[in-house]
Amino acid sequence: DTAVSQTPKYLVTQMGNDKSIKCEQNLGHDTMYWYKQDSKKFLKIMFSYNNKELIINETVPNRFSPKSPDKAHLNLHINSLELGDSAVYFCASSRYQGLNTEAFFGQGTRLTVV
Amino acid sequence: GQQVMQIPQYQHVQEGEDFTTYCNSSTTLSNIQWYKQRPGGHPVFLIQLVKSGEVKKQKRLTFQFGEAKKNSSLHITATQTTDVGTYFCAGPFSGGYNKLIFGAGTRLAVHP
């Protein structure tokens, strides 16, 4: 079984559209994240949820709205997509809110906005 | 703000040569983590170092955490084509929240 799974793997869409990416983890972790990886491979955290509660919200445009229906799921909805949103989006989870824990990443969603 | 810097950005080696990537933090870290991302893949956790001056080995990979807990290195001995990928170091955000600050990564290419 995949520990952190996200869908879809690829997403090609036109500017102005609204799209969602789904993420689920079966590791029993309390904390889930969304990361954005740009074309230069730089990994930047966007959001973090702990037990369904938003704890980190980086300076991300409010067109991006995360939703955590339960602690095993963290979805990302993006409104009015722009060309600059093209990137790979990774969902990740970790064991608990703390300083010494590893992150498990999903397979990534490659978003291309045309 | 807190930064984690990593050098070099790219490294091309011949198979069998050694490889080292270096990581430097602007703040003292409680721990440092290393991840590997294969081309087209996702970051995969390799190791975590916690103690000052700690050295850990995984087969041909040697990880070091500096005495001041502000720098770290990953050394690969006798690279193989399977080592290809991007290696990231990551340190926890000093403000808590279980947030990791990733370095920019070192992309390793191994030529057979």
gemmi code that builds the backbone of each chain (N, CA, C; Angstrom):
import gemmi

chains = {
    "A": [
        ("ASP", (0.831, -1.193, 0.000), (0.000, 0.000, 0.000), (0.871, 1.250, 0.000)),
        ("THR", (0.492, 2.247, -0.808), (1.229, 3.495, -0.846), (0.962, 4.268, 0.426)),
        ("ALA", (2.030, 4.809, 1.048), (1.881, 5.481, 2.331), (1.184, 6.828, 2.177)),
        ("VAL", (1.671, 7.631, 1.236), (1.078, 8.934, 0.955), (0.732, 8.930, -0.531)),
        ("SER", (-0.538, 9.023, -0.824), (-0.942, 8.973, -2.226), (-1.666, 10.245, -2.604)),
        ("GLN", (-1.349, 10.758, -3.766), (-1.998, 11.968, -4.236), (-2.450, 11.772, -5.659)),
        ("THR", (-3.543, 12.396, -5.995), (-4.109, 12.306, -7.344), (-4.599, 13.670, -7.784)),
        ("PRO", (-4.488, 13.974, -9.075), (-3.881, 13.130, -10.103), (-2.364, 13.255, -10.122)),
        ("LYS", (-1.704, 12.437, -10.898), (-0.253, 12.532, -11.038), (0.131, 13.641, -12.018)),
        ("TYR", (-0.687, 13.788, -13.035), (-0.466, 14.850, -14.022), (-1.764, 15.633, -14.180)),
        ("LEU", (-1.601, 16.926, -14.370), (-2.763, 17.789, -14.541), (-2.379, 18.891, -15.520)),
        ("VAL", (-3.036, 18.904, -16.660), (-2.822, 19.949, -17.661), (-4.126, 20.696, -17.796)),
        ("THR", (-4.077, 21.998, -17.645), (-5.300, 22.774, -17.650), (-5.045, 24.172, -18.198)),
        ("GLN", (-6.116, 24.833, -18.534), (-5.975, 26.177, -19.097), (-6.002, 27.230, -18.009)),
        ("MET", (-5.396, 28.336, -18.305), (-5.416, 29.492, -17.409), (-6.851, 29.835, -17.065)),
        ("GLY", (-7.046, 30.220, -15.820), (-8.370, 30.642, -15.391), (-9.228, 29.534, -14.826)),
        ("ASN", (-8.830, 28.285, -15.096), (-9.616, 27.164, -14.571), (-9.381, 26.975, -13.071)),
        ("ASP", (-10.282, 26.201, -12.460), (-10.148, 25.810, -11.053), (-9.875, 24.315, -11.022)),
        ("LYS", (-8.931, 23.893, -10.189), (-8.596, 22.473, -10.108), (-8.304, 22.072, -8.669)),
        ("SER", (-8.435, 20.779, -8.409), (-8.131, 20.245, -7.079), (-7.160, 19.086, -7.163)),
        ("ILE", (-6.345, 18.977, -6.137), (-5.447, 17.835, -5.981), (-5.794, 17.193, -4.639)),
        ("LYS", (-5.869, 15.863, -4.655), (-6.249, 15.164, -3.426), (-5.048, 14.425, -2.848)),
        ("CYS", (-5.028, 14.310, -1.536), (-3.947, 13.596, -0.868), (-4.499, 12.799, 0.305)),
        ("GLU", (-3.978, 11.594, 0.433), (-4.380, 10.722, 1.539), (-3.147, 10.015, 2.079)),
        ("GLN", (-3.077, 9.876, 3.400), (-1.979, 9.110, 3.984), (-2.556, 8.033, 4.901)),
        ("ASN", (-1.937, 6.866, 4.842), (-2.411, 5.750, 5.666), (-1.395, 5.387, 6.745)),
        ("LEU", (-0.582, 6.377, 7.119), (0.468, 6.143, 8.111), (0.026, 6.485, 9.524)),
        ("GLY", (-1.169, 7.027, 9.660), (-1.638, 7.443, 10.985), (-0.960, 8.709, 11.488)),
        ("HIS", (-0.341, 9.465, 10.579), (0.344, 10.696, 10.973), (-0.639, 11.803, 11.322)),
        ("ASP", (-0.170, 12.690, 12.203), (-1.018, 13.806, 12.626), (-0.856, 15.034, 11.744)),
        ("THR", (0.297, 15.154, 11.109), (0.621, 16.385, 10.384), (0.753, 16.106, 8.897)),
        ("MET", (0.139, 16.961, 8.114), (0.228, 16.849, 6.645), (0.599, 18.201, 6.072)),
        ("TYR", (1.231, 18.158, 4.878), (1.788, 19.365, 4.261), (1.508, 19.386, 2.762)),
        ("TRP", (1.542, 20.595, 2.231), (1.679, 20.768, 0.788), (2.976, 21.534, 0.532)),
        ("TYR", (3.769, 20.976, -0.408), (4.983, 21.627, -0.860), (4.855, 21.913, -2.352)),
        ("LYS", (5.501, 22.981, -2.776), (5.582, 23.293, -4.199), (7.038, 23.179, -4.618)),
        ("GLN", (7.266, 22.457, -5.727), (8.619, 22.347, -6.260), (8.655, 22.987, -7.636)),
        ("ASP", (9.471, 24.030, -7.768), (9.520, 24.739, -9.048), (10.479, 24.042, -10.024)),
        ("SER", (10.659, 24.663, -11.164), (11.464, 24.043, -12.229), (12.933, 23.902, -11.836)),
        ("LYS", (13.362, 24.673, -10.853), (14.747, 24.573, -10.387), (14.864, 23.609, -9.217)),
        ("LYS", (13.815, 22.854, -8.954), (13.796, 21.808, -7.922), (13.698, 22.350, -6.502)),
        ("PHE", (13.499, 23.664, -6.369), (13.427, 24.219, -5.025), (12.122, 23.812, -4.368)),
        ("LEU", (12.217, 23.256, -3.152), (11.046, 22.777, -2.410), (10.614, 23.812, -1.393)),
        ("LYS", (9.379, 24.294, -1.532), (8.925, 25.317, -0.602), (7.600, 24.890, 0.031)),
        ("ILE", (7.548, 24.991, 1.353), (6.322, 24.603, 2.035), (5.236, 25.644, 1.755)),
        ("MET", (4.021, 25.147, 1.578), (2.887, 26.046, 1.351), (1.981, 26.061, 2.575)),
        ("PHE", (1.573, 24.873, 2.986), (0.630, 24.738, 4.096), (1.015, 23.539, 4.952)),
        ("SER", (0.605, 23.619, 6.221), (0.736, 22.466, 7.096), (-0.510, 22.383, 7.963)),
        ("TYR", (-1.000, 21.166, 8.129), (-2.157, 20.907, 8.981), (-1.756, 19.900, 10.047)),
        ("ASN", (-2.227, 20.136, 11.245), (-2.043, 19.164, 12.312), (-3.418, 18.797, 12.853)),
        ("ASN", (-3.769, 17.521, 12.752), (-5.096, 17.073, 13.198), (-6.216, 17.974, 12.669)),
        ("LYS", (-6.189, 18.180, 11.387), (-7.197, 18.956, 10.635), (-7.126, 20.455, 10.863)),
        ("GLU", (-6.181, 20.909, 11.671), (-6.097, 22.338, 11.962), (-4.928, 22.961, 11.194)),
        ("LEU", (-5.184, 24.070, 10.535), (-4.139, 24.758, 9.786), (-3.131, 25.362, 10.753)),
        ("ILE", (-1.846, 24.999, 10.599), (-0.839, 25.554, 11.495), (0.221, 26.362, 10.743)),
        ("ILE", (0.391, 26.113, 9.483), (1.319, 26.901, 8.685), (0.608, 27.324, 7.421)),
        ("ASN", (0.679, 28.622, 7.154), (0.157, 29.147, 5.903), (1.193, 30.142, 5.413)),
        ("GLU", (2.058, 29.666, 4.514), (3.103, 30.538, 4.001), (2.478, 31.604, 3.095)),
        ("THR", (3.292, 32.487, 2.593), (2.760, 33.575, 1.758), (2.345, 33.031, 0.406)),
        ("VAL", (1.216, 32.352, 0.440), (0.662, 31.730, -0.759), (-0.562, 32.530, -1.174)),
        ("PRO", (-0.742, 32.793, -2.484), (-1.936, 33.536, -2.912), (-3.205, 32.871, -2.409)),
        ("ASN", (-4.213, 33.671, -2.088), (-5.432, 33.072, -1.539), (-6.256, 32.344, -2.590)),
        ("ARG", (-5.733, 32.245, -3.811), (-6.355, 31.352, -4.805), (-6.129, 29.890, -4.415)),
        ("PHE", (-5.162, 29.660, -3.535), (-4.866, 28.303, -3.066), (-5.587, 28.087, -1.745)),
        ("SER", (-6.435, 27.086, -1.708), (-7.147, 26.825, -0.460), (-7.050, 25.339, -0.112)),
        ("PRO", (-6.380, 25.044, 0.986), (-6.297, 23.663, 1.443), (-7.542, 23.308, 2.242)),
        ("LYS", (-7.835, 22.000, 2.265), (-8.955, 21.534, 3.093), (-8.590, 20.178, 3.662)),
        ("SER", (-8.805, 20.019, 4.948), (-8.492, 18.746, 5.596), (-9.762, 18.209, 6.242)),
        ("PRO", (-10.481, 17.311, 5.564), (-11.715, 16.765, 6.133), (-11.469, 15.873, 7.348)),
        ("ASP", (-10.320, 15.240, 7.385), (-9.899, 14.456, 8.545), (-8.387, 14.371, 8.519)),
        ("LYS", (-7.789, 13.820, 9.554), (-6.334, 13.936, 9.634), (-5.595, 13.073, 8.623)),
        ("ALA", (-6.315, 12.209, 7.907), (-5.682, 11.378, 6.882), (-5.755, 12.000, 5.494)),
        ("HIS", (-6.455, 13.094, 5.362), (-6.659, 13.697, 4.052), (-6.337, 15.186, 4.080)),
        ("LEU", (-5.663, 15.628, 3.030), (-5.411, 17.056, 2.857), (-5.487, 17.348, 1.365)),
        ("ASN", (-6.496, 18.100, 0.989), (-6.695, 18.421, -0.418), (-6.282, 19.863, -0.680)),
        ("LEU", (-5.991, 20.129, -1.937), (-5.581, 21.479, -2.329), (-6.421, 21.912, -3.512)),
        ("HIS", (-7.138, 23.011, -3.318), (-7.949, 23.558, -4.400), (-7.310, 24.850, -4.883)),
        ("ILE", (-7.225, 24.981, -6.194), (-6.616, 26.187, -6.761), (-7.614, 26.857, -7.697)),
        ("ASN", (-7.911, 28.101, -7.419), (-8.828, 28.876, -8.260), (-8.060, 29.709, -9.267)),
        ("SER", (-8.712, 29.993, -10.372), (-8.187, 30.937, -11.365), (-6.707, 30.689, -11.657)),
        ("LEU", (-6.420, 29.498, -12.133), (-5.029, 29.088, -12.350), (-4.281, 30.042, -13.255)),
        ("GLU", (-3.021, 30.270, -12.922), (-2.135, 31.146, -13.693), (-0.951, 30.336, -14.208)),
        ("LEU", (-0.295, 30.887, -15.244), (0.861, 30.192, -15.822), (1.923, 29.893, -14.763)),
        ("GLY", (2.107, 30.838, -13.846), (3.128, 30.690, -12.814), (2.829, 29.608, -11.786)),
        ("ASP", (1.629, 29.072, -11.844), (1.290, 27.981, -10.911), (1.841, 26.644, -11.390)),
        ("SER", (2.349, 26.619, -12.611), (2.912, 25.368, -13.139), (4.087, 24.947, -12.281)),
        ("ALA", (4.016, 23.738, -11.776), (5.044, 23.229, -10.854), (4.652, 21.803, -10.492)),
        ("VAL", (5.490, 21.176, -9.675), (5.107, 19.884, -9.094), (4.695, 20.142, -7.652)),
        ("TYR", (3.531, 19.663, -7.278), (3.006, 19.847, -5.931), (3.106, 18.506, -5.197)),
        ("PHE", (3.762, 18.557, -4.052), (3.924, 17.351, -3.243), (3.133, 17.472, -1.956)),
        ("CYS", (2.422, 16.416, -1.667), (1.807, 16.265, -0.362), (2.793, 15.464, 0.495)),
        ("ALA", (2.809, 15.735, 1.775), (3.695, 14.983, 2.669), (3.025, 14.851, 4.026)),
        ("SER", (3.507, 13.912, 4.798), (2.994, 13.773, 6.161), (4.149, 13.438, 7.084)),
        ("SER", (3.949, 13.723, 8.346), (4.944, 13.332, 9.345), (4.227, 12.912, 10.614)),
        ("ARG", (5.007, 12.259, 11.492), (4.419, 11.528, 12.605), (3.666, 12.393, 13.587)),
        ("TYR", (4.288, 13.461, 14.024), (3.633, 14.319, 14.999), (4.263, 15.693, 14.957)),
        ("GLN", (3.579, 16.603, 15.558), (4.100, 17.964, 15.575), (5.271, 17.998, 16.540)),
        ("GLY", (6.416, 18.235, 16.027), (7.621, 18.220, 16.853), (8.801, 18.590, 15.995)),
        ("LEU", (9.980, 18.455, 16.529), (11.153, 18.914, 15.796), (11.986, 17.768, 15.222)),
        ("ASN", (11.754, 16.568, 15.666), (12.611, 15.466, 15.228), (11.784, 14.388, 14.550)),
        ("THR", (11.431, 14.643, 13.315), (10.612, 13.651, 12.616), (10.816, 13.783, 11.110)),
        ("GLU", (10.688, 12.690, 10.423), (10.909, 12.691, 8.982), (9.597, 12.908, 8.244)),
        ("ALA", (9.704, 13.433, 7.045), (8.532, 13.660, 6.203), (8.445, 12.575, 5.137)),
        ("PHE", (7.238, 12.068, 4.932), (6.973, 11.094, 3.881), (6.224, 11.829, 2.771)),
        ("PHE", (6.767, 11.744, 1.568), (6.192, 12.489, 0.457), (5.346, 11.601, -0.442)),
        ("GLY", (4.314, 12.190, -1.013), (3.557, 11.533, -2.061), (4.330, 11.584, -3.366)),
        ("GLN", (3.746, 10.986, -4.399), (4.406, 10.872, -5.691), (4.471, 12.185, -6.452)),
        ("GLY", (3.694, 13.165, -6.016), (3.713, 14.460, -6.689), (2.637, 14.587, -7.752)),
        ("THR", (2.193, 15.816, -7.960), (1.262, 16.137, -9.043), (1.917, 17.202, -9.898)),
        ("ARG", (2.180, 16.840, -11.154), (2.796, 17.803, -12.068), (1.690, 18.616, -12.717)),
        ("LEU", (1.594, 19.863, -12.319), (0.567, 20.767, -12.838), (1.162, 21.630, -13.938)),
        ("THR", (0.524, 21.593, -15.084), (0.930, 22.436, -16.207), (-0.250, 23.323, -16.589)),
        ("VAL", (-0.030, 24.608, -16.531), (-1.076, 25.560, -16.896), (-0.720, 26.155, -18.253)),
        ("VAL", (-1.641, 26.031, -19.191), (-1.356, 26.504, -20.563), (-2.297, 27.653, -20.938)),
    ],
    "B": [
        ("GLY", (15.331, 35.893, 7.131), (14.733, 34.724, 7.735), (15.701, 33.545, 7.732)),
        ("GLN", (15.290, 32.490, 8.382), (16.132, 31.302, 8.478), (16.375, 30.710, 7.094)),
        ("GLN", (17.630, 30.361, 6.827), (17.970, 29.805, 5.526), (18.828, 28.554, 5.666)),
        ("VAL", (18.665, 27.657, 4.709), (19.531, 26.481, 4.605), (20.123, 26.507, 3.205)),
        ("MET", (21.433, 26.641, 3.153), (22.117, 26.759, 1.872), (22.864, 25.470, 1.559)),
        ("GLN", (22.876, 25.128, 0.295), (23.475, 23.856, -0.099), (24.345, 24.078, -1.333)),
        ("ILE", (25.523, 23.507, -1.315), (26.412, 23.586, -2.477), (27.087, 22.229, -2.695)),
        ("PRO", (27.464, 21.914, -3.955), (27.195, 22.716, -5.148), (25.758, 22.522, -5.631)),
        ("GLN", (25.374, 23.281, -6.598), (24.027, 23.140, -7.157), (23.979, 21.904, -8.071)),
        ("TYR", (25.051, 21.701, -8.839), (25.153, 20.556, -9.749), (26.517, 19.912, -9.580)),
        ("GLN", (26.565, 18.626, -9.811), (27.833, 17.920, -9.811), (27.753, 16.785, -10.824)),
        ("HIS", (28.743, 16.800, -11.727), (28.839, 15.701, -12.692), (30.076, 14.900, -12.334)),
        ("VAL", (29.930, 13.603, -12.213), (31.079, 12.762, -11.890), (31.090, 11.559, -12.817)),
        ("GLN", (32.275, 10.967, -12.928), (32.387, 9.687, -13.623), (32.056, 8.591, -12.603)),
        ("GLU", (31.446, 7.559, -13.089), (31.142, 6.441, -12.200), (32.417, 5.986, -11.506)),
        ("GLY", (32.323, 5.785, -10.196), (33.501, 5.369, -9.441), (34.160, 6.515, -8.683)),
        ("GLU", (33.878, 7.745, -9.091), (34.421, 8.903, -8.371), (33.586, 9.171, -7.121)),
        ("ASP", (34.188, 9.919, -6.214), (33.475, 10.297, -4.998), (32.696, 11.592, -5.216)),
        ("PHE", (31.741, 11.825, -4.338), (30.874, 13.004, -4.432), (30.575, 13.514, -3.030)),
        ("THR", (30.575, 14.839, -2.869), (30.215, 15.436, -1.592), (29.320, 16.640, -1.813)),
        ("THR", (28.281, 16.751, -1.011), (27.439, 17.936, -0.997), (27.430, 18.507, 0.407)),
        ("TYR", (27.407, 19.848, 0.488), (27.535, 20.540, 1.756), (26.303, 21.382, 2.039)),
        ("CYS", (25.973, 21.436, 3.289), (24.764, 22.126, 3.718), (25.131, 23.070, 4.871)),
        ("ASN", (24.685, 24.310, 4.777), (24.958, 25.276, 5.841), (23.690, 26.001, 6.239)),
        ("SER", (23.482, 26.079, 7.539), (22.293, 26.741, 8.063), (22.656, 28.094, 8.656)),
        ("SER", (21.726, 29.027, 8.540), (21.945, 30.346, 9.134), (21.706, 30.321, 10.650)),
        ("THR", (21.091, 29.244, 11.137), (20.827, 29.119, 12.569), (21.271, 27.743, 13.052)),
        ("THR", (21.463, 27.602, 14.328), (21.775, 26.299, 14.912), (20.545, 25.399, 14.791)),
        ("LEU", (20.791, 24.163, 14.395), (19.682, 23.241, 14.150), (19.597, 22.183, 15.247)),
        ("SER", (18.388, 21.800, 15.578), (18.224, 20.696, 16.534), (18.536, 19.360, 15.849)),
        ("ASN", (18.311, 19.317, 14.544), (18.641, 18.116, 13.784), (18.743, 18.502, 12.321)),
        ("ILE", (19.296, 17.629, 11.519), (19.297, 17.851, 10.086), (18.888, 16.552, 9.402)),
        ("GLN", (18.123, 16.668, 8.354), (17.657, 15.510, 7.614), (18.186, 15.585, 6.184)),
        ("TRP", (18.372, 14.419, 5.591), (18.782, 14.333, 4.198), (17.757, 13.519, 3.420)),
        ("TYR", (17.465, 14.001, 2.228), (16.510, 13.345, 1.347), (17.139, 13.168, -0.033)),
        ("LYS", (16.657, 12.145, -0.748), (17.095, 11.937, -2.123), (15.862, 11.910, -3.018)),
        ("GLN", (15.977, 12.615, -4.123), (14.892, 12.619, -5.099), (15.441, 12.137, -6.438)),
        ("ARG", (14.972, 10.968, -6.875), (15.382, 10.471, -8.181), (14.691, 11.294, -9.269)),
        ("PRO", (15.255, 11.355, -10.472), (14.599, 12.090, -11.559), (13.169, 11.618, -11.770)),
        ("GLY", (12.241, 12.556, -11.763), (10.826, 12.218, -11.937), (10.175, 11.650, -10.694)),
        ("GLY", (10.915, 11.556, -9.607), (10.378, 10.957, -8.391), (10.070, 11.967, -7.308)),
        ("HIS", (9.907, 11.464, -6.112), (9.592, 12.321, -4.988), (10.711, 12.226, -3.950)),
        ("PRO", (10.842, 13.225, -3.096), (11.892, 13.158, -2.066), (11.661, 11.981, -1.133)),
        ("VAL", (12.737, 11.268, -0.862), (12.689, 10.117, 0.036), (13.690, 10.342, 1.157)),
        ("PHE", (13.227, 10.177, 2.363), (14.067, 10.384, 3.547), (15.232, 9.398, 3.543)),
        ("LEU", (16.432, 9.917, 3.816), (17.609, 9.061, 3.930), (18.015, 8.875, 5.385)),
        ("ILE", (18.153, 10.009, 6.083), (18.706, 9.915, 7.434), (18.438, 11.203, 8.203)),
        ("GLN", (18.513, 11.102, 9.517), (18.436, 12.275, 10.376), (19.638, 12.253, 11.319)),
        ("LEU", (20.287, 13.392, 11.490), (21.394, 13.533, 12.430), (20.954, 14.490, 13.522)),
        ("VAL", (21.284, 14.144, 14.739), (20.796, 14.928, 15.874), (21.931, 15.484, 16.735)),
        ("LYS", (22.975, 14.680, 16.924), (24.025, 15.067, 17.876), (25.128, 15.877, 17.201)),
        ("SER", (25.687, 16.797, 17.950), (26.821, 17.580, 17.488), (27.965, 16.647, 17.107)),
        ("GLY", (28.539, 16.828, 15.898), (29.664, 16.028, 15.456), (29.302, 14.614, 15.029)),
        ("GLU", (28.017, 14.326, 14.948), (27.578, 12.962, 14.624), (27.989, 12.566, 13.206)),
        ("VAL", (28.391, 11.312, 13.059), (28.703, 10.732, 11.754), (27.921, 9.434, 11.620)),
        ("LYS", (27.206, 9.300, 10.520), (26.459, 8.063, 10.266), (26.788, 7.564, 8.872)),
        ("LYS", (26.779, 6.253, 8.725), (27.072, 5.653, 7.420), (25.930, 4.766, 6.987)),
        ("GLN", (25.672, 4.825, 5.680), (24.747, 3.895, 5.051), (25.461, 3.386, 3.803)),
        ("LYS", (26.056, 2.221, 3.918), (26.815, 1.616, 2.816), (27.852, 2.623, 2.297)),
        ("ARG", (27.713, 3.142, 1.091), (28.707, 4.066, 0.533), (28.426, 5.522, 0.889)),
        ("LEU", (27.381, 5.785, 1.640), (27.024, 7.149, 2.004), (27.464, 7.444, 3.437)),
        ("THR", (28.138, 8.589, 3.613), (28.555, 9.030, 4.941), (27.981, 10.409, 5.192)),
        ("PHE", (27.292, 10.538, 6.309), (26.640, 11.787, 6.695), (27.325, 12.339, 7.936)),
        ("GLN", (27.550, 13.675, 7.921), (28.179, 14.305, 9.085), (27.362, 15.510, 9.510)),
        ("PHE", (27.307, 15.731, 10.805), (26.673, 16.916, 11.379), (27.787, 17.693, 12.080)),
        ("GLY", (27.903, 18.965, 11.794), (28.993, 19.749, 12.347), (28.914, 19.929, 13.854)),
        ("GLU", (30.062, 20.270, 14.423), (30.138, 20.446, 15.875), (29.201, 21.546, 16.362)),
        ("ALA", (29.075, 22.590, 15.574), (28.223, 23.712, 15.959), (26.764, 23.484, 15.556)),
        ("LYS", (26.493, 22.354, 14.938), (25.131, 21.992, 14.489), (24.565, 23.058, 13.545)),
        ("LYS", (25.435, 23.591, 12.697), (24.987, 24.540, 11.680), (25.353, 24.071, 10.274)),
        ("ASN", (26.112, 23.001, 10.185), (26.441, 22.512, 8.857), (26.460, 20.995, 8.837)),
        ("SER", (26.374, 20.478, 7.635), (26.314, 19.039, 7.452), (26.854, 18.699, 6.067)),
        ("SER", (27.250, 17.463, 5.908), (27.712, 17.022, 4.588), (27.254, 15.601, 4.334)),
        ("LEU", (27.138, 15.303, 3.054), (26.844, 13.946, 2.585), (27.944, 13.579, 1.595)),
        ("HIS", (28.619, 12.490, 1.864), (29.700, 12.027, 1.001), (29.340, 10.658, 0.455)),
        ("ILE", (29.452, 10.501, -0.855), (29.231, 9.198, -1.483), (30.557, 8.709, -2.032)),
        ("THR", (30.932, 7.541, -1.633), (32.179, 6.927, -2.099), (31.888, 6.072, -3.329)),
        ("ALA", (32.742, 6.192, -4.330), (32.632, 5.355, -5.531), (31.217, 5.361, -6.097)),
        ("THR", (30.831, 6.497, -6.631), (29.455, 6.658, -7.117), (29.084, 5.600, -8.154)),
        ("GLN", (27.788, 5.311, -8.165), (27.224, 4.396, -9.151), (26.084, 5.122, -9.873)),
        ("THR", (25.677, 4.595, -10.997), (24.612, 5.267, -11.757), (23.312, 5.319, -10.963)),
        ("THR", (23.156, 4.418, -10.022), (21.946, 4.429, -9.193), (21.931, 5.585, -8.191)),
        ("ASP", (23.069, 6.279, -8.055), (23.132, 7.429, -7.138), (22.587, 8.699, -7.764)),
        ("VAL", (22.283, 8.645, -9.054), (21.775, 9.830, -9.757), (20.526, 10.367, -9.082)),
        ("GLY", (20.462, 11.679, -8.949), (19.289, 12.310, -8.360), (19.664, 13.627, -7.716)),
        ("THR", (18.714, 14.199, -7.012), (18.956, 15.443, -6.284), (18.934, 15.142, -4.799)),
        ("TYR", (19.960, 15.601, -4.110), (20.091, 15.379, -2.680), (19.776, 16.676, -1.942)),
        ("PHE", (18.830, 16.595, -1.034), (18.405, 17.752, -0.253), (18.757, 17.567, 1.216)),
        ("CYS", (19.235, 18.641, 1.820), (19.286, 18.666, 3.272), (18.098, 19.509, 3.743)),
        ("ALA", (17.670, 19.273, 4.959), (16.525, 20.019, 5.498), (16.695, 20.148, 7.001)),
        ("GLY", (16.410, 21.339, 7.481), (16.489, 21.570, 8.906), (15.174, 22.095, 9.429)),
        ("PRO", (14.852, 21.835, 10.690), (13.581, 22.320, 11.235), (13.600, 23.828, 11.427)),
        ("PHE", (12.470, 24.420, 11.164), (12.287, 25.845, 11.380), (12.425, 26.135, 12.872)),
        ("SER", (13.217, 27.138, 13.204), (13.491, 27.409, 14.613), (12.248, 27.883, 15.364)),
        ("GLY", (11.230, 28.308, 14.625), (9.994, 28.742, 15.269), (9.036, 27.604, 15.539)),
        ("GLY", (9.450, 26.373, 15.296), (8.614, 25.216, 15.604), (7.692, 24.822, 14.463)),
        ("TYR", (6.537, 24.287, 14.803), (5.492, 23.896, 13.851), (5.886, 22.732, 12.965)),
        ("ASN", (6.954, 22.021, 13.315), (7.337, 20.858, 12.527), (7.527, 21.209, 11.053)),
        ("LYS", (8.014, 22.392, 10.802), (8.209, 22.863, 9.436), (9.667, 22.662, 9.071)),
        ("LEU", (9.896, 22.049, 7.918), (11.251, 21.826, 7.442), (11.642, 22.894, 6.439)),
        ("ILE", (12.848, 23.413, 6.595), (13.415, 24.333, 5.616), (14.382, 23.522, 4.773)),
        ("PHE", (14.088, 23.416, 3.485), (14.930, 22.618, 2.603), (16.022, 23.468, 1.957)),
        ("GLY", (17.196, 22.871, 1.796), (18.210, 23.475, 0.952), (17.774, 23.365, -0.501)),
        ("ALA", (18.507, 24.052, -1.371), (18.128, 24.082, -2.788), (18.425, 22.770, -3.509)),
        ("GLY", (19.183, 21.895, -2.848), (19.475, 20.596, -3.445), (20.744, 20.597, -4.278)),
        ("THR", (21.377, 19.453, -4.362), (22.512, 19.241, -5.260), (22.122, 18.146, -6.228)),
        ("ARG", (22.152, 18.492, -7.502), (21.783, 17.521, -8.537), (23.029, 16.777, -8.966)),
        ("LEU", (23.000, 15.472, -8.779), (24.152, 14.621, -9.117), (23.901, 13.857, -10.402)),
        ("ALA", (24.823, 14.010, -11.334), (24.798, 13.218, -12.570), (26.013, 12.294, -12.546)),
        ("VAL", (25.820, 11.040, -12.853), (26.907, 10.063, -12.856), (27.033, 9.501, -14.266)),
        ("HIS", (28.207, 9.686, -14.851), (28.443, 9.208, -16.211), (29.123, 7.852, -16.166)),
        ("PRO", (28.572, 6.854, -16.894), (29.154, 5.503, -16.843), (30.501, 5.434, -17.544)),
    ],
}
model = gemmi.Model(1)
for chain_id, residues in chains.items():
    chain = gemmi.Chain(chain_id)
    for i, (resn, *xyz) in enumerate(residues, 1):
        res = gemmi.Residue()
        res.name, res.seqid = resn, gemmi.SeqId(i, " ")
        for name, pos in zip(("N", "CA", "C"), xyz):
            atom = gemmi.Atom()
            atom.name, atom.element = name, gemmi.Element(name[0])
            atom.pos, atom.b_iso = gemmi.Position(*pos), 0.0
            res.add_atom(atom)
        chain.add_residue(res)
    model.add_chain(chain)
structure = gemmi.Structure()
structure.add_model(model)
structure.setup_entities()
